[in-house]
Amino acid sequence: MFKGRDYKLLFTVLKNARANKLNRSLVGFSLQKKIPPLSQQDLLNFTQATKDFNPVYQKDNPPLPPLFISKLVFPTIKEIICHKNLKVNLLKLVQAEQKVTWLQVPRLKDELELKISLENIYDTSAGEMIEILAQILSGGKVLVESFFNYIVRGTKKIVKKKQSQNLIKNKSFQTELITEKNQQLEYALASGDNNLIHTSRFFAKISGLSEPIMHGACLVAMGCSSLSRISLDNDFSKLKSLETRFKSPAWPGEKLILRGEKKEKEIFFEIKNFVSQKTTLNGNLTLK
């Protein structure tokens, strides 16, 4: 049985079930706090949940995985999206984009701080976008900076636009990403992201999904791990920045395909469903 029930999220779901407009006066709301010390078990749980088996994690005081920022940040993101005055309908909330810049790779034993702020709320054709900026610091120095963009899906009918031209013209590599049944529950426990569309079949169906879906951040972490292995000899200290856009959901147990193209200091990539060939996400990595 899943042991990560989050009653704060559940209360917010029930309270805002009929909310249809975000309170934009919350733009500018910010929090700053020290991040509790991390353990080797925290690292192990996250790497197991994201199928990241880089041998560097076995070292003393290892570097944190590139997308470990989600683990560091989500408990505080939850404080923002569950803020009593924001009025987020969580059953319509999905992650739309994520941007990360690595200035220095944090390590397990670093004393870390978090600064996080609600930067913007604006309308899109698909609904209202929430833009959250998070910074991970050590000794007053910013190590990692990330924008987490979430969209609260609207009720308007969306006219599908012609898809932009695929940036991957000459495939440099392709590999499989195998998700597992209940992997989303393992990731929820490892990351603290217990959003009910990932952990509850009942609430997933209420939100319009056939069953709980994979976390987009988990898929990005899996993809980033594979890209580091394929293109960087597992040396993710070479990563400078990441931009990724989430296109369609993936379900636990699905077989996915990661394909990409490396062009000098950039890697363009996409993750597709193996059977339907539907794009789950795409993005690009910039290298130092």
Secondary structure, 3 states (H helix, E strand, C coil): CCCCCCHHHHHHHHHCCCCCCCCHHHCCCEEEEECCCCCHHHHHHHHHHCCCCCHHHHCCCCECCHHHHHHHHHHHHHHHHCCCCCCCCHHHEEEEEEEEEECCCCECCCCCEEEEEEEEEEEECCEEEEEEEEEEEECCEEEEEEEEEEEEECCCCCCCCCCCCCCCCCCCEEEEEECCCCHHHHHHHHHCCCCHHHHCHHHHHHCCCCCCCCCHHHHHHHHHHHHHHHHHCCCHHHEEEEEEEECCCCCCCCEEEEEEEEECCEEEEEEEECCCCCEEEEEEEEEC
